[in-house]
Amino acid sequence: QDRLVESGGGLVQPGGSLRLSCASSRSIFRLATMAWYRQAPGKQRELVATITPDGDRTTVADSVKGRFTISRDHAWNAVYLQMDNLKIEDTAVYYCFGRGEWGQGTQVRVSS
C-alpha cells in the first residue's frame, strides 16, 4: 500500500499489552522521522513517540514513558509501537505519521 496503514489495535484489559504496526510500500518513509500520535474522545491529538530514520534516537511522552516503546524495521518499511501495562487512559485512536502524511488510525480500547 502507498499510504501509511496502521494495524494491531483492539480491546485489552488494564495491564495488558498491544503492539501497533504502521506499514507502507513506499521506501521513502525509511528516510523519515516517524511518529505515533493518539487522540482520545473529546481531546486533542497528542504526540506519543518518535523515532529517527536510523532508529538510533527515540522519544516518548511522559505519560507513556516506561510502558511504550517505538521501533522500526526497514526490511518491512514498518514502524511499531509496543504498548505494555496499558491503562484506561490510553484508550484512543492511534495514528502513524511521517513525511507530512497520516495513517487512517487504529482504535485502542482499554477496559475491564
Biopython code that builds the backbone (N, CA, C, O; Angstrom):
import numpy as np
from Bio.PDB.StructureBuilder import StructureBuilder

atoms = [
    (1, "GLN", "N", (0.843, -1.185, 0.000)),
    (1, "GLN", "CA", (0.000, 0.000, 0.000)),
    (1, "GLN", "C", (0.886, 1.245, 0.000)),
    (1, "GLN", "O", (1.944, 1.269, 0.630)),
    (2, "ASP", "N", (0.432, 2.289, -0.724)),
    (2, "ASP", "CA", (1.202, 3.512, -0.779)),
    (2, "ASP", "C", (1.042, 4.334, 0.477)),
    (2, "ASP", "O", (1.957, 5.051, 0.880)),
    (3, "ARG", "N", (-0.121, 4.230, 1.096)),
    (3, "ARG", "CA", (-0.388, 5.011, 2.286)),
    (3, "ARG", "C", (0.242, 4.357, 3.506)),
    (3, "ARG", "O", (0.715, 3.221, 3.469)),
    (4, "LEU", "N", (0.226, 5.128, 4.592)),
    (4, "LEU", "CA", (0.585, 4.561, 5.882)),
    (4, "LEU", "C", (-0.636, 3.818, 6.406)),
    (4, "LEU", "O", (-1.732, 4.377, 6.451)),
    (5, "VAL", "N", (-0.459, 2.595, 6.792)),
    (5, "VAL", "CA", (-1.565, 1.785, 7.265)),
    (5, "VAL", "C", (-1.225, 1.219, 8.642)),
    (5, "VAL", "O", (-0.242, 0.498, 8.814)),
    (6, "GLU", "N", (-2.055, 1.563, 9.606)),
    (6, "GLU", "CA", (-1.852, 1.060, 10.954)),
    (6, "GLU", "C", (-2.661, -0.211, 11.172)),
    (6, "GLU", "O", (-3.683, -0.438, 10.524)),
    (7, "SER", "N", (-2.183, -1.026, 12.091)),
    (7, "SER", "CA", (-2.901, -2.224, 12.494)),
    (7, "SER", "C", (-2.480, -2.592, 13.914)),
    (7, "SER", "O", (-1.508, -2.056, 14.447)),
    (8, "GLY", "N", (-3.224, -3.509, 14.512)),
    (8, "GLY", "CA", (-2.845, -4.016, 15.826)),
    (8, "GLY", "C", (-3.679, -3.515, 16.980)),
    (8, "GLY", "O", (-3.510, -3.971, 18.111)),
    (9, "GLY", "N", (-4.581, -2.580, 16.712)),
    (9, "GLY", "CA", (-5.433, -2.087, 17.783)),
    (9, "GLY", "C", (-6.444, -3.128, 18.222)),
    (9, "GLY", "O", (-6.586, -4.181, 17.600)),
    (10, "GLY", "N", (-7.140, -2.819, 19.296)),
    (10, "GLY", "CA", (-8.161, -3.730, 19.787)),
    (10, "GLY", "C", (-8.570, -3.409, 21.200)),
    (10, "GLY", "O", (-8.242, -2.350, 21.737)),
    (11, "LEU", "N", (-9.295, -4.340, 21.799)),
    (11, "LEU", "CA", (-9.761, -4.206, 23.168)),
    (11, "LEU", "C", (-8.858, -5.031, 24.082)),
    (11, "LEU", "O", (-8.594, -6.203, 23.814)),
    (12, "VAL", "N", (-8.393, -4.416, 25.150)),
    (12, "VAL", "CA", (-7.498, -5.105, 26.084)),
    (12, "VAL", "C", (-7.836, -4.663, 27.500)),
    (12, "VAL", "O", (-8.316, -3.550, 27.715)),
    (13, "GLN", "N", (-7.585, -5.532, 28.452)),
    (13, "GLN", "CA", (-7.817, -5.185, 29.844)),
    (13, "GLN", "C", (-6.672, -4.346, 30.399)),
    (13, "GLN", "O", (-5.552, -4.419, 29.893)),
    (14, "PRO", "N", (-6.935, -3.559, 31.420)),
    (14, "PRO", "CA", (-5.840, -2.815, 32.063)),
    (14, "PRO", "C", (-4.706, -3.755, 32.459)),
    (14, "PRO", "O", (-4.932, -4.852, 32.971)),
    (15, "GLY", "N", (-3.483, -3.296, 32.208)),
    (15, "GLY", "CA", (-2.315, -4.117, 32.468)),
    (15, "GLY", "C", (-1.890, -4.973, 31.293)),
    (15, "GLY", "O", (-0.818, -5.578, 31.319)),
    (16, "GLY", "N", (-2.709, -5.029, 30.276)),
    (16, "GLY", "CA", (-2.401, -5.821, 29.097)),
    (16, "GLY", "C", (-1.460, -5.120, 28.139)),
    (16, "GLY", "O", (-0.986, -4.015, 28.403)),
    (17, "SER", "N", (-1.196, -5.787, 27.013)),
    (17, "SER", "CA", (-0.260, -5.272, 26.015)),
    (17, "SER", "C", (-0.858, -5.355, 24.617)),
    (17, "SER", "O", (-1.694, -6.208, 24.317)),
    (18, "LEU", "N", (-0.406, -4.452, 23.791)),
    (18, "LEU", "CA", (-0.723, -4.469, 22.370)),
    (18, "LEU", "C", (0.512, -4.000, 21.611)),
    (18, "LEU", "O", (1.334, -3.247, 22.132)),
    (19, "ARG", "N", (0.621, -4.457, 20.384)),
    (19, "ARG", "CA", (1.690, -3.977, 19.506)),
    (19, "ARG", "C", (1.059, -3.424, 18.243)),
    (19, "ARG", "O", (0.430, -4.149, 17.472)),
    (20, "LEU", "N", (1.238, -2.124, 18.045)),
    (20, "LEU", "CA", (0.724, -1.476, 16.854)),
    (20, "LEU", "C", (1.789, -1.502, 15.764)),
    (20, "LEU", "O", (2.986, -1.408, 16.033)),
    (21, "SER", "N", (1.319, -1.633, 14.526)),
    (21, "SER", "CA", (2.212, -1.610, 13.380)),
    (21, "SER", "C", (1.765, -0.531, 12.413)),
    (21, "SER", "O", (0.578, -0.230, 12.288)),
    (22, "CYS", "N", (2.735, 0.038, 11.740)),
    (22, "CYS", "CA", (2.477, 1.042, 10.704)),
    (22, "CYS", "C", (3.344, 0.660, 9.516)),
    (22, "CYS", "O", (4.566, 0.571, 9.636)),
    (23, "ALA", "N", (2.719, 0.436, 8.380)),
    (23, "ALA", "CA", (3.471, -0.048, 7.234)),
    (23, "ALA", "C", (3.109, 0.722, 5.974)),
    (23, "ALA", "O", (2.014, 1.271, 5.850)),
    (24, "SER", "N", (4.041, 0.749, 5.060)),
    (24, "SER", "CA", (3.822, 1.357, 3.754)),
    (24, "SER", "C", (4.705, 0.660, 2.742)),
    (24, "SER", "O", (5.777, 0.159, 3.081)),
    (25, "SER", "N", (4.257, 0.629, 1.509)),
    (25, "SER", "CA", (5.078, 0.048, 0.456)),
    (25, "SER", "C", (6.120, 1.037, -0.051)),
    (25, "SER", "O", (7.012, 0.673, -0.818)),
    (26, "ARG", "N", (6.005, 2.261, 0.371)),
    (26, "ARG", "CA", (6.894, 3.306, -0.123)),
    (26, "ARG", "C", (8.148, 3.380, 0.735)),
    (26, "ARG", "O", (8.079, 3.689, 1.925)),
    (27, "SER", "N", (9.272, 3.101, 0.135)),
    (27, "SER", "CA", (10.533, 3.068, 0.878)),
    (27, "SER", "C", (10.988, 4.446, 1.314)),
    (27, "SER", "O", (11.892, 4.567, 2.140)),
    (28, "ILE", "N", (10.367, 5.493, 0.766)),
    (28, "ILE", "CA", (10.768, 6.855, 1.136)),
    (28, "ILE", "C", (10.617, 7.090, 2.627)),
    (28, "ILE", "O", (11.313, 7.921, 3.209)),
    (29, "PHE", "N", (9.703, 6.352, 3.239)),
    (29, "PHE", "CA", (9.495, 6.546, 4.673)),
    (29, "PHE", "C", (10.696, 6.073, 5.486)),
    (29, "PHE", "O", (10.825, 6.425, 6.658)),
    (30, "ARG", "N", (11.567, 5.286, 4.880)),
    (30, "ARG", "CA", (12.777, 4.869, 5.584)),
    (30, "ARG", "C", (13.660, 6.065, 5.920)),
    (30, "ARG", "O", (14.466, 6.014, 6.850)),
    (31, "LEU", "N", (13.499, 7.145, 5.151)),
    (31, "LEU", "CA", (14.344, 8.319, 5.346)),
    (31, "LEU", "C", (13.729, 9.328, 6.313)),
    (31, "LEU", "O", (14.300, 10.389, 6.566)),
    (32, "ALA", "N", (12.586, 8.991, 6.836)),
    (32, "ALA", "CA", (11.834, 9.960, 7.633)),
    (32, "ALA", "C", (11.837, 9.623, 9.115)),
    (32, "ALA", "O", (11.826, 8.459, 9.515)),
    (33, "THR", "N", (11.853, 10.679, 9.911)),
    (33, "THR", "CA", (11.491, 10.502, 11.314)),
    (33, "THR", "C", (10.004, 10.171, 11.348)),
    (33, "THR", "O", (9.182, 10.874, 10.759)),
    (34, "MET", "N", (9.679, 9.104, 12.039)),
    (34, "MET", "CA", (8.293, 8.663, 12.116)),
    (34, "MET", "C", (7.761, 8.867, 13.524)),
    (34, "MET", "O", (8.521, 8.907, 14.491)),
    (35, "ALA", "N", (6.456, 8.994, 13.622)),
    (35, "ALA", "CA", (5.849, 9.270, 14.922)),
    (35, "ALA", "C", (4.527, 8.533, 15.075)),
    (35, "ALA", "O", (3.850, 8.202, 14.102)),
    (36, "TRP", "N", (4.189, 8.291, 16.329)),
    (36, "TRP", "CA", (2.861, 7.831, 16.703)),
    (36, "TRP", "C", (2.186, 8.945, 17.493)),
    (36, "TRP", "O", (2.773, 9.534, 18.400)),
    (37, "TYR", "N", (0.949, 9.214, 17.126)),
    (37, "TYR", "CA", (0.092, 10.139, 17.849)),
    (37, "TYR", "C", (-1.135, 9.370, 18.330)),
    (37, "TYR", "O", (-1.401, 8.254, 17.884)),
    (38, "ARG", "N", (-1.862, 9.976, 19.230)),
    (38, "ARG", "CA", (-3.135, 9.398, 19.640)),
    (38, "ARG", "C", (-4.137, 10.509, 19.912)),
    (38, "ARG", "O", (-3.775, 11.637, 20.245)),
    (39, "GLN", "N", (-5.401, 10.156, 19.760)),
    (39, "GLN", "CA", (-6.467, 11.113, 20.035)),
    (39, "GLN", "C", (-7.586, 10.394, 20.774)),
    (39, "GLN", "O", (-8.233, 9.490, 20.245)),
    (40, "ALA", "N", (-7.791, 10.822, 22.001)),
    (40, "ALA", "CA", (-8.873, 10.278, 22.815)),
    (40, "ALA", "C", (-10.145, 11.077, 22.543)),
    (40, "ALA", "O", (-10.074, 12.222, 22.095)),
    (41, "PRO", "N", (-11.305, 10.483, 22.811)),
    (41, "PRO", "CA", (-12.573, 11.200, 22.575)),
    (41, "PRO", "C", (-12.608, 12.534, 23.308)),
    (41, "PRO", "O", (-12.341, 12.604, 24.508)),
    (42, "GLY", "N", (-12.940, 13.584, 22.578)),
    (42, "GLY", "CA", (-13.057, 14.896, 23.178)),
    (42, "GLY", "C", (-11.750, 15.588, 23.486)),
    (42, "GLY", "O", (-11.741, 16.656, 24.098)),
    (43, "LYS", "N", (-10.641, 14.992, 23.067)),
    (43, "LYS", "CA", (-9.332, 15.586, 23.354)),
    (43, "LYS", "C", (-8.571, 15.846, 22.066)),
    (43, "LYS", "O", (-8.904, 15.312, 21.008)),
    (44, "GLN", "N", (-7.548, 16.673, 22.177)),
    (44, "GLN", "CA", (-6.702, 16.968, 21.031)),
    (44, "GLN", "C", (-5.751, 15.808, 20.759)),
    (44, "GLN", "O", (-5.409, 15.031, 21.651)),
    (45, "ARG", "N", (-5.342, 15.721, 19.515)),
    (45, "ARG", "CA", (-4.364, 14.711, 19.154)),
    (45, "ARG", "C", (-3.033, 15.045, 19.845)),
    (45, "ARG", "O", (-2.596, 16.196, 19.852)),
    (46, "GLU", "N", (-2.409, 14.032, 20.417)),
    (46, "GLU", "CA", (-1.157, 14.264, 21.134)),
    (46, "GLU", "C", (-0.065, 13.336, 20.628)),
    (46, "GLU", "O", (-0.323, 12.212, 20.198)),
    (47, "LEU", "N", (1.159, 13.836, 20.691)),
    (47, "LEU", "CA", (2.320, 13.061, 20.280)),
    (47, "LEU", "C", (2.637, 12.014, 21.341)),
    (47, "LEU", "O", (2.692, 12.314, 22.533)),
    (48, "VAL", "N", (2.842, 10.790, 20.890)),
    (48, "VAL", "CA", (3.142, 9.692, 21.808)),
    (48, "VAL", "C", (4.621, 9.301, 21.741)),
    (48, "VAL", "O", (5.272, 9.133, 22.772)),
    (49, "ALA", "N", (5.146, 9.159, 20.519)),
    (49, "ALA", "CA", (6.525, 8.699, 20.396)),
    (49, "ALA", "C", (7.066, 9.048, 19.017)),
    (49, "ALA", "O", (6.311, 9.181, 18.053)),
    (50, "THR", "N", (8.396, 9.196, 18.937)),
    (50, "THR", "CA", (9.055, 9.441, 17.661)),
    (50, "THR", "C", (10.285, 8.556, 17.540)),
    (50, "THR", "O", (10.833, 8.080, 18.534)),
    (51, "ILE", "N", (10.704, 8.349, 16.292)),
    (51, "ILE", "CA", (11.912, 7.574, 16.041)),
    (51, "ILE", "C", (12.599, 8.133, 14.808)),
    (51, "ILE", "O", (11.953, 8.419, 13.800)),
    (52, "THR", "N", (13.920, 8.289, 14.896)),
    (52, "THR", "CA", (14.694, 8.836, 13.784)),
    (52, "THR", "C", (14.844, 7.798, 12.672)),
    (52, "THR", "O", (14.573, 6.617, 12.889)),
    (53, "PRO", "N", (15.275, 8.229, 11.481)),
    (53, "PRO", "CA", (15.379, 7.291, 10.357)),
    (53, "PRO", "C", (16.240, 6.065, 10.662)),
    (53, "PRO", "O", (15.896, 4.951, 10.267)),
    (54, "ASP", "N", (17.341, 6.265, 11.353)),
    (54, "ASP", "CA", (18.203, 5.131, 11.672)),
    (54, "ASP", "C", (17.744, 4.357, 12.899)),
    (54, "ASP", "O", (18.298, 3.309, 13.232)),
    (55, "GLY", "N", (16.738, 4.879, 13.556)),
    (55, "GLY", "CA", (16.240, 4.204, 14.743)),
    (55, "GLY", "C", (17.124, 4.363, 15.956)),
    (55, "GLY", "O", (16.926, 3.690, 16.967)),
    (56, "ASP", "N", (18.113, 5.261, 15.862)),
    (56, "ASP", "CA", (19.049, 5.375, 16.967)),
    (56, "ASP", "C", (18.595, 6.318, 18.054)),
    (56, "ASP", "O", (19.147, 6.323, 19.154)),
    (57, "ARG", "N", (17.583, 7.123, 17.747)),
    (57, "ARG", "CA", (17.055, 8.018, 18.770)),
    (57, "ARG", "C", (15.537, 7.932, 18.790)),
    (57, "ARG", "O", (14.877, 7.975, 17.752)),
    (58, "THR", "N", (15.018, 7.811, 19.967)),
    (58, "THR", "CA", (13.569, 7.760, 20.150)),
    (58, "THR", "C", (13.153, 8.708, 21.267)),
    (58, "THR", "O", (13.942, 9.052, 22.148)),
    (59, "THR", "N", (11.910, 9.113, 21.204)),
    (59, "THR", "CA", (11.328, 9.889, 22.291)),
    (59, "THR", "C", (9.964, 9.292, 22.605)),
    (59, "THR", "O", (9.300, 8.735, 21.731)),
    (60, "VAL", "N", (9.562, 9.415, 23.844)),
    (60, "VAL", "CA", (8.212, 9.006, 24.228)),
    (60, "VAL", "C", (7.644, 10.060, 25.165)),
    (60, "VAL", "O", (8.386, 10.707, 25.904)),
    (61, "ALA", "N", (6.347, 10.228, 25.134)),
    (61, "ALA", "CA", (5.684, 11.185, 26.017)),
    (61, "ALA", "C", (5.828, 10.734, 27.466)),
    (61, "ALA", "O", (5.929, 9.542, 27.756)),
    (62, "ASP", "N", (5.835, 11.695, 28.354)),
    (62, "ASP", "CA", (5.975, 11.373, 29.775)),
    (62, "ASP", "C", (4.863, 10.448, 30.249)),
    (62, "ASP", "O", (5.076, 9.613, 31.128)),
    (63, "SER", "N", (3.687, 10.594, 29.672)),
    (63, "SER", "CA", (2.535, 9.812, 30.115)),
    (63, "SER", "C", (2.667, 8.325, 29.803)),
    (63, "SER", "O", (1.967, 7.503, 30.394)),
    (64, "VAL", "N", (3.556, 7.976, 28.884)),
    (64, "VAL", "CA", (3.720, 6.570, 28.498)),
    (64, "VAL", "C", (5.141, 6.065, 28.731)),
    (64, "VAL", "O", (5.459, 4.921, 28.404)),
    (65, "LYS", "N", (5.980, 6.903, 29.287)),
    (65, "LYS", "CA", (7.373, 6.527, 29.497)),
    (65, "LYS", "C", (7.475, 5.299, 30.399)),
    (65, "LYS", "O", (6.817, 5.205, 31.435)),
    (66, "GLY", "N", (8.318, 4.367, 29.973)),
    (66, "GLY", "CA", (8.472, 3.128, 30.733)),
    (66, "GLY", "C", (7.449, 2.063, 30.380)),
    (66, "GLY", "O", (7.561, 0.920, 30.823)),
    (67, "ARG", "N", (6.449, 2.430, 29.583)),
    (67, "ARG", "CA", (5.413, 1.462, 29.193)),
    (67, "ARG", "C", (5.358, 1.253, 27.692)),
    (67, "ARG", "O", (5.065, 0.146, 27.241)),
    (68, "PHE", "N", (5.632, 2.283, 26.906)),
    (68, "PHE", "CA", (5.558, 2.212, 25.449)),
    (68, "PHE", "C", (6.958, 2.272, 24.854)),
    (68, "PHE", "O", (7.831, 2.973, 25.364)),
    (69, "THR", "N", (7.159, 1.536, 23.780)),
    (69, "THR", "CA", (8.435, 1.533, 23.067)),
    (69, "THR", "C", (8.174, 1.633, 21.574)),
    (69, "THR", "O", (7.357, 0.893, 21.027)),
    (70, "ILE", "N", (8.870, 2.552, 20.919)),
    (70, "ILE", "CA", (8.760, 2.694, 19.468)),
    (70, "ILE", "C", (9.979, 2.054, 18.824)),
    (70, "ILE", "O", (11.091, 2.148, 19.343)),
    (71, "SER", "N", (9.762, 1.405, 17.694)),
    (71, "SER", "CA", (10.866, 0.789, 16.964)),
    (71, "SER", "C", (10.502, 0.780, 15.482)),
    (71, "SER", "O", (9.378, 1.103, 15.097)),
    (72, "ARG", "N", (11.490, 0.397, 14.655)),
    (72, "ARG", "CA", (11.214, 0.333, 13.220)),
    (72, "ARG", "C", (12.022, -0.777, 12.592)),
    (72, "ARG", "O", (13.057, -1.193, 13.114)),
    (73, "ASP", "N", (11.534, -1.248, 11.466)),
    (73, "ASP", "CA", (12.187, -2.317, 10.724)),
    (73, "ASP", "C", (12.198, -1.912, 9.262)),
    (73, "ASP", "O", (11.162, -1.940, 8.596)),
    (74, "HIS", "N", (13.366, -1.538, 8.763)),
    (74, "HIS", "CA", (13.450, -1.067, 7.378)),
    (74, "HIS", "C", (13.187, -2.186, 6.378)),
    (74, "HIS", "O", (12.740, -1.930, 5.260)),
    (75, "ALA", "N", (13.454, -3.391, 6.766)),
    (75, "ALA", "CA", (13.220, -4.507, 5.844)),
    (75, "ALA", "C", (11.744, -4.613, 5.476)),
    (75, "ALA", "O", (11.383, -5.070, 4.392)),
    (76, "TRP", "N", (10.897, -4.174, 6.421)),
    (76, "TRP", "CA", (9.458, -4.251, 6.190)),
    (76, "TRP", "C", (8.820, -2.879, 6.026)),
    (76, "TRP", "O", (7.595, -2.766, 5.970)),
    (77, "ASN", "N", (9.655, -1.819, 5.948)),
    (77, "ASN", "CA", (9.096, -0.457, 5.887)),
    (77, "ASN", "C", (8.056, -0.258, 6.976)),
    (77, "ASN", "O", (6.979, 0.281, 6.725)),
    (78, "ALA", "N", (8.375, -0.685, 8.155)),
    (78, "ALA", "CA", (7.391, -0.672, 9.233)),
    (78, "ALA", "C", (7.901, 0.044, 10.466)),
    (78, "ALA", "O", (9.099, 0.072, 10.751)),
    (79, "VAL", "N", (6.965, 0.616, 11.180)),
    (79, "VAL", "CA", (7.226, 1.244, 12.468)),
    (79, "VAL", "C", (6.259, 0.609, 13.467)),
    (79, "VAL", "O", (5.094, 0.360, 13.156)),
    (80, "TYR", "N", (6.766, 0.354, 14.666)),
    (80, "TYR", "CA", (5.963, -0.332, 15.655)),
    (80, "TYR", "C", (5.830, 0.494, 16.933)),
    (80, "TYR", "O", (6.678, 1.329, 17.245)),
    (81, "LEU", "N", (4.761, 0.243, 17.651)),
    (81, "LEU", "CA", (4.589, 0.818, 18.980)),
    (81, "LEU", "C", (4.181, -0.318, 19.909)),
    (81, "LEU", "O", (3.048, -0.799, 19.872)),
    (82, "GLN", "N", (5.124, -0.732, 20.737)),
    (82, "GLN", "CA", (4.838, -1.753, 21.740)),
    (82, "GLN", "C", (4.276, -1.064, 22.966)),
    (82, "GLN", "O", (4.909, -0.177, 23.538)),
    (83, "MET", "N", (3.087, -1.475, 23.364)),
    (83, "MET", "CA", (2.406, -0.837, 24.484)),
    (83, "MET", "C", (2.175, -1.876, 25.573)),
    (83, "MET", "O", (1.431, -2.838, 25.382)),
    (84, "ASP", "N", (2.812, -1.674, 26.694)),
    (84, "ASP", "CA", (2.704, -2.591, 27.828)),
    (84, "ASP", "C", (2.058, -1.885, 29.011)),
    (84, "ASP", "O", (2.027, -0.657, 29.083)),
    (85, "ASN", "N", (1.544, -2.687, 29.938)),
    (85, "ASN", "CA", (0.901, -2.146, 31.136)),
    (85, "ASN", "C", (-0.101, -1.045, 30.772)),
    (85, "ASN", "O", (-0.070, 0.056, 31.320)),
    (86, "LEU", "N", (-0.971, -1.372, 29.849)),
    (86, "LEU", "CA", (-1.926, -0.377, 29.359)),
    (86, "LEU", "C", (-2.889, 0.058, 30.449)),
    (86, "LEU", "O", (-3.287, -0.723, 31.314)),
    (87, "LYS", "N", (-3.249, 1.329, 30.378)),
    (87, "LYS", "CA", (-4.170, 1.924, 31.342)),
    (87, "LYS", "C", (-5.429, 2.393, 30.608)),
    (87, "LYS", "O", (-5.429, 2.584, 29.392)),
    (88, "ILE", "N", (-6.480, 2.569, 31.372)),
    (88, "ILE", "CA", (-7.740, 3.004, 30.766)),
    (88, "ILE", "C", (-7.550, 4.319, 30.015)),
    (88, "ILE", "O", (-8.168, 4.536, 28.972)),
    (89, "GLU", "N", (-6.702, 5.189, 30.540)),
    (89, "GLU", "CA", (-6.474, 6.482, 29.899)),
    (89, "GLU", "C", (-5.665, 6.389, 28.609)),
    (89, "GLU", "O", (-5.471, 7.399, 27.933)),
    (90, "ASP", "N", (-5.195, 5.207, 28.259)),
    (90, "ASP", "CA", (-4.532, 5.013, 26.970)),
    (90, "ASP", "C", (-5.536, 4.786, 25.846)),
    (90, "ASP", "O", (-5.157, 4.723, 24.676)),
    (91, "THR", "N", (-6.802, 4.665, 26.193)),
    (91, "THR", "CA", (-7.833, 4.482, 25.181)),
    (91, "THR", "C", (-7.851, 5.668, 24.223)),
    (91, "THR", "O", (-7.985, 6.816, 24.646)),
    (92, "ALA", "N", (-7.716, 5.382, 22.935)),
    (92, "ALA", "CA", (-7.637, 6.434, 21.923)),
    (92, "ALA", "C", (-7.534, 5.789, 20.548)),
    (92, "ALA", "O", (-7.352, 4.578, 20.422)),
    (93, "VAL", "N", (-7.653, 6.616, 19.531)),
    (93, "VAL", "CA", (-7.283, 6.199, 18.188)),
    (93, "VAL", "C", (-5.817, 6.577, 18.004)),
    (93, "VAL", "O", (-5.428, 7.720, 18.242)),
    (94, "TYR", "N", (-5.018, 5.621, 17.585)),
    (94, "TYR", "CA", (-3.588, 5.821, 17.417)),
    (94, "TYR", "C", (-3.270, 5.979, 15.932)),
    (94, "TYR", "O", (-3.719, 5.199, 15.092)),
    (95, "TYR", "N", (-2.483, 7.010, 15.636)),
    (95, "TYR", "CA", (-2.147, 7.352, 14.260)),
    (95, "TYR", "C", (-0.644, 7.312, 14.041)),
    (95, "TYR", "O", (0.144, 7.701, 14.902)),
    (96, "CYS", "N", (-0.281, 6.839, 12.885)),
    (96, "CYS", "CA", (1.100, 6.877, 12.432)),
    (96, "CYS", "C", (1.277, 8.141, 11.585)),
    (96, "CYS", "O", (0.368, 8.539, 10.857)),
    (97, "PHE", "N", (2.438, 8.758, 11.684)),
    (97, "PHE", "CA", (2.701, 10.000, 10.957)),
    (97, "PHE", "C", (4.141, 10.019, 10.471)),
    (97, "PHE", "O", (5.070, 9.649, 11.189)),
    (98, "GLY", "N", (4.299, 10.465, 9.217)),
    (98, "GLY", "CA", (5.633, 10.623, 8.669)),
    (98, "GLY", "C", (5.590, 11.361, 7.342)),
    (98, "GLY", "O", (4.675, 11.159, 6.544)),
    (99, "ARG", "N", (6.574, 12.213, 7.106)),
    (99, "ARG", "CA", (6.653, 12.987, 5.864)),
    (99, "ARG", "C", (5.356, 13.717, 5.561)),
    (99, "ARG", "O", (4.937, 13.805, 4.407)),
    (100, "GLY", "N", (4.734, 14.231, 6.585)),
    (100, "GLY", "CA", (3.522, 15.010, 6.387)),
    (100, "GLY", "C", (2.275, 14.187, 6.131)),
    (100, "GLY", "O", (1.215, 14.743, 5.846)),
    (101, "GLU", "N", (2.386, 12.886, 6.227)),
    (101, "GLU", "CA", (1.250, 12.027, 5.939)),
    (101, "GLU", "C", (0.773, 11.300, 7.192)),
    (101, "GLU", "O", (1.562, 10.929, 8.062)),
    (102, "TRP", "N", (-0.549, 11.109, 7.253)),
    (102, "TRP", "CA", (-1.177, 10.396, 8.363)),
    (102, "TRP", "C", (-1.746, 9.068, 7.886)),
    (102, "TRP", "O", (-2.216, 8.939, 6.756)),
    (103, "GLY", "N", (-1.692, 8.095, 8.769)),
    (103, "GLY", "CA", (-2.443, 6.890, 8.523)),
    (103, "GLY", "C", (-3.899, 7.103, 8.892)),
    (103, "GLY", "O", (-4.292, 8.188, 9.319)),
    (104, "GLN", "N", (-4.696, 6.056, 8.722)),
    (104, "GLN", "CA", (-6.133, 6.176, 8.986)),
    (104, "GLN", "C", (-6.468, 5.977, 10.456)),
    (104, "GLN", "O", (-7.577, 6.282, 10.894)),
    (105, "GLY", "N", (-5.506, 5.464, 11.215)),
    (105, "GLY", "CA", (-5.723, 5.262, 12.646)),
    (105, "GLY", "C", (-6.177, 3.863, 12.984)),
    (105, "GLY", "O", (-6.807, 3.177, 12.179)),
    (106, "THR", "N", (-5.842, 3.456, 14.196)),
    (106, "THR", "CA", (-6.301, 2.174, 14.720)),
    (106, "THR", "C", (-6.780, 2.387, 16.153)),
    (106, "THR", "O", (-6.116, 3.058, 16.943)),
    (107, "GLN", "N", (-7.928, 1.816, 16.481)),
    (107, "GLN", "CA", (-8.556, 2.052, 17.770)),
    (107, "GLN", "C", (-7.954, 1.147, 18.839)),
    (107, "GLN", "O", (-7.826, -0.063, 18.657)),
    (108, "VAL", "N", (-7.591, 1.760, 19.946)),
    (108, "VAL", "CA", (-7.144, 1.012, 21.120)),
    (108, "VAL", "C", (-8.117, 1.325, 22.252)),
    (108, "VAL", "O", (-8.350, 2.488, 22.580)),
    (109, "ARG", "N", (-8.677, 0.281, 22.841)),
    (109, "ARG", "CA", (-9.616, 0.463, 23.937)),
    (109, "ARG", "C", (-9.151, -0.374, 25.122)),
    (109, "ARG", "O", (-8.986, -1.590, 25.020)),
    (110, "VAL", "N", (-8.949, 0.289, 26.224)),
    (110, "VAL", "CA", (-8.506, -0.390, 27.441)),
    (110, "VAL", "C", (-9.664, -0.349, 28.428)),
    (110, "VAL", "O", (-10.081, 0.715, 28.885)),
    (111, "SER", "N", (-10.166, -1.523, 28.740)),
    (111, "SER", "CA", (-11.346, -1.585, 29.592)),
    (111, "SER", "C", (-11.405, -2.921, 30.305)),
    (111, "SER", "O", (-10.996, -3.948, 29.764)),
    (112, "SER", "N", (-11.914, -2.894, 31.516)),
    (112, "SER", "CA", (-12.096, -4.138, 32.255)),
    (112, "SER", "C", (-13.497, -4.685, 32.027)),
    (112, "SER", "O", (-13.846, -5.734, 32.568)),
]
sb = StructureBuilder()
sb.init_structure("model")
sb.init_model(0)
sb.init_chain("A")
sb.init_seg("    ")
for serial, (resi, resn, name, xyz) in enumerate(atoms, 1):
    if name == "N":
        sb.init_residue(resn, " ", resi, " ")
    sb.init_atom(name, np.array(xyz, "f"), 0.0, 1.0, " ", f" {name:<3s}", serial, name[0])
structure = sb.get_structure()
